[in-house]
Amino acid sequence: MTDPAASQPSTPDDTQAPTAESIRELEAARRGKLARLRELGVEPFGHRIDGLTTLAAVRAIFSEGVHLAHEEAVKASKDAGSPPPADSRPRATVAGRVVQHRDLGKLVFVWLRDATGDLQVSISKAGVDATTFEIAKALDYGDVVSASGHIGRTNRGEICVWADGLTMQSKSLEPPPSKWHGLTDPEIRYRRRYVDMFATPQTIRTFQARSKIVSAIRRFMESRDFLEVETPMMHPIAGGAAARPFVTHHNTLDMQLFMRVAPELYLKRLLVGGMPRVFEINRNFRNEGVDRSHNPEFTAMEVYEAFGDYGTMMELTESLLHELAVQGAAERWGGDAATSAAGSDGPVLPFGDLSINWSKPFVRVRFEELFERAFAFPMRDEAKVRAAAKAGHIDGAAKKDHWLLVEALFEEKAEELIDPARPTFVMDYPSAVSPLTRPSRAQPEIAERWDLFVAGMELGPAYTELNDPDIQLAKFTEQRAGADDEADTFRSLDEDFLTSLRVGMPPAGGLGLGIDRIVMLLTNSPTIRDVILFPLLRKQ
């Protein structure tokens, strides 16, 4: 028997981009095969199949001992001139997409791919009926087929299913990408994710990991007695974060609505109502730019704990991310490069050129300390702040509020001092740039807020929540009076939220974490588009 591993399997030509004419020819050829299948009485778009075994499970089922015993029995029967023995090897029915195909005359070898991996299926002319063998010989890349047979291996040791049955489940009429073994054009990858997922095995592994990460987050939060809730996605007021919203209109009620930029104000209402610990994992929408770490539609988790503060949120976040990193290292979400951190409880996970150490405790540094390290003068020195802003060509250096300039300077220069390989809590931001945060009782100009930075990205902030309705009203009013951004034109006072604070919200800690960015870090994905199944793209 000829072994398919003796030569390289054929693949689509990678040397040049297909022309429009060649694509039309390929499509015509595939439609010709579709017509031929129907002439043979074959249904080209399949039917229900029960009892399928995944391709990875077939590899696990394979027994070298059982296979060798079968081969020895076959050899003995040939030597004795007796009929071949019954095949004692286990059987399986598998299904997958054709990613390699080799026709050797009386033998056809096909590689199938499913969500668990690849597997070879071998079809012998002597082992199937004439119609089935014709189907096997005419398969195209991208066809979805099922096969049944005994689990064995080839002469060169490749585990396979020796098929005695093969059925077409979906005839692919679209020619496959030229770069079959992993799409390299990111534009094609994101626009045709359904192709990217089977052409690039790492893609489907990344999204499998994403689902596991979200499930693990939910389990962790539930273990801490947090209740998952759902709040509105369409808001009558654009509130909860300083971001430009998407605007829509409800025809029946004749009212303007905003896709939510954050669920914060609704979740706080639940604390007022008596729910002590709540969280929500859902989509936020911000009508802003697109880059490596931003998508207008993104997934975030917000958490609120009555009688907590930003310290309780810090412990919660540190424990959650550490636990996720431990699981990610064990399951190799980001590849095989995970290690244990020397002298710590690890782990260290790769992210591009970085090795991120997720051991506890994370680094803690005060906002003011970082600012002074970056600029060599205190952030309270308004004259020097304005001079530095002017030298740095920051808009509004002469007129903008002093603390807004401090924030702009910090983002421009001080954030660069944060070690990208160590998760770092930057603590105690200026109160003026944290309107929903409780000021420190010792230093009212400082807010009890932190932001978590990893690999140069902000994963999210946490606060000791402001629950004094009069101070909250004053801060909302100040924020609106100082508005100088287009996003602020949509912001209006949420009177109902202020009413809820007057009813009485318990002191609380609050937290927001970007799920997409967490997935990026744990799966070693360089851009947010690699962890969102269908990211927003420009029109072609």
Summary of the structure (lengths in Angstrom):
residues: 540
radius of gyration: 30.1
end to end distance: 49.9
largest distance: 102.0
contacts: 1687
relative contact order: 0.10
helix: 38%
strand: 24%
